Amino acid sequence: MDLLRPLDLPALRAAGVPEPFAFGQADRVRFHELDVLDHVNNAVYLSWFETVRIAYLRAYGISDYAGAADRPVLVLKRVEVDYHRPLHLEDVYVVAARTVAYRRTSWAMEYQVWSGGHHCATGGAVIVLMEPDFVTKKPLPEAYVRAFAERDGAEDATG
């Protein structure tokens, strides 16, 4: 299994990641990610979600994070994690991501962590598109909405 590269659908399903997730990547638990109880520290899951979110945004053509002056300003408004099963040193895991809903200026993502066919964690986030002033919300471009709906089956939550 390729680590830190987007997995294709057969690899996702083989890792136990269920439909409707169509995007995910694998990695291995590193020593520095452990806490005193010898399992992955709770805060590390947020970093894993960020890593998969960046890959997802690049793959969906939303942001390449290349530093261009006209790139979108994405602000993480909310994030949450539910822990189901601990992970330990050298465990190989898959973090899957998808957009579940979108509004006029924001979208909601869902994450799942799987290892050895076991569901280890679930997470969620709300991301807001902003103008470069970091004050004014910016409407989602049609290309974002189309990618979220076509690739993930995301629903319009404005109504």
URKA-V202047 format. One record per residue. N is the residue number from 1. PHI is phi in whole degrees, 0 to 359 (* if undefined). Layout:
# URKA-V202047
n:N phi:PHI
n:N phi:PHI
This chain:
# URKA-V202047
n:1 phi:*
n:2 phi:293
n:3 phi:264
n:4 phi:57
n:5 phi:229
n:6 phi:304
n:7 phi:268
n:8 phi:281
n:9 phi:302
n:10 phi:300
n:11 phi:292
n:12 phi:299
n:13 phi:295
n:14 phi:296
n:15 phi:277
n:16 phi:95
n:17 phi:286
n:18 phi:276
n:19 phi:295
n:20 phi:266
n:21 phi:297
n:22 phi:236
n:23 phi:223
n:24 phi:187
n:25 phi:215
n:26 phi:259
n:27 phi:203
n:28 phi:234
n:29 phi:294
n:30 phi:257
n:31 phi:304
n:32 phi:292
n:33 phi:271
n:34 phi:273
n:35 phi:250
n:36 phi:297
n:37 phi:272
n:38 phi:69
n:39 phi:229
n:40 phi:300
n:41 phi:296
n:42 phi:306
n:43 phi:292
n:44 phi:297
n:45 phi:301
n:46 phi:295
n:47 phi:294
n:48 phi:297
n:49 phi:296
n:50 phi:296
n:51 phi:300
n:52 phi:290
n:53 phi:297
n:54 phi:296
n:55 phi:297
n:56 phi:299
n:57 phi:297
n:58 phi:293
n:59 phi:296
n:60 phi:270
n:61 phi:73
n:62 phi:271
n:63 phi:205
n:64 phi:259
n:65 phi:53
n:66 phi:275
n:67 phi:87
n:68 phi:295
n:69 phi:297
n:70 phi:262
n:71 phi:293
n:72 phi:291
n:73 phi:262
n:74 phi:253
n:75 phi:243
n:76 phi:283
n:77 phi:273
n:78 phi:211
n:79 phi:214
n:80 phi:213
n:81 phi:219
n:82 phi:243
n:83 phi:262
n:84 phi:244
n:85 phi:203
n:86 phi:287
n:87 phi:243
n:88 phi:231
n:89 phi:311
n:90 phi:75
n:91 phi:299
n:92 phi:269
n:93 phi:222
n:94 phi:237
n:95 phi:255
n:96 phi:253
n:97 phi:221
n:98 phi:202
n:99 phi:266
n:100 phi:260
n:101 phi:202
n:102 phi:220
n:103 phi:237
n:104 phi:294
n:105 phi:234
n:106 phi:211
n:107 phi:215
n:108 phi:251
n:109 phi:248
n:110 phi:238
n:111 phi:233
n:112 phi:221
n:113 phi:246
n:114 phi:233
n:115 phi:211
n:116 phi:57
n:117 phi:81
n:118 phi:256
n:119 phi:280
n:120 phi:259
n:121 phi:198
n:122 phi:231
n:123 phi:218
n:124 phi:211
n:125 phi:207
n:126 phi:241
n:127 phi:244
n:128 phi:246
n:129 phi:272
n:130 phi:236
n:131 phi:286
n:132 phi:301
n:133 phi:283
n:134 phi:60
n:135 phi:240
n:136 phi:270
n:137 phi:286
n:138 phi:243
n:139 phi:298
n:140 phi:294
n:141 phi:296
n:142 phi:302
n:143 phi:297
n:144 phi:296
n:145 phi:301
n:146 phi:297
n:147 phi:297
n:148 phi:297
n:149 phi:288
n:150 phi:285
n:151 phi:276
n:152 phi:246
n:153 phi:72
n:154 phi:298
n:155 phi:251
n:156 phi:286
n:157 phi:253
n:158 phi:283
n:159 phi:263
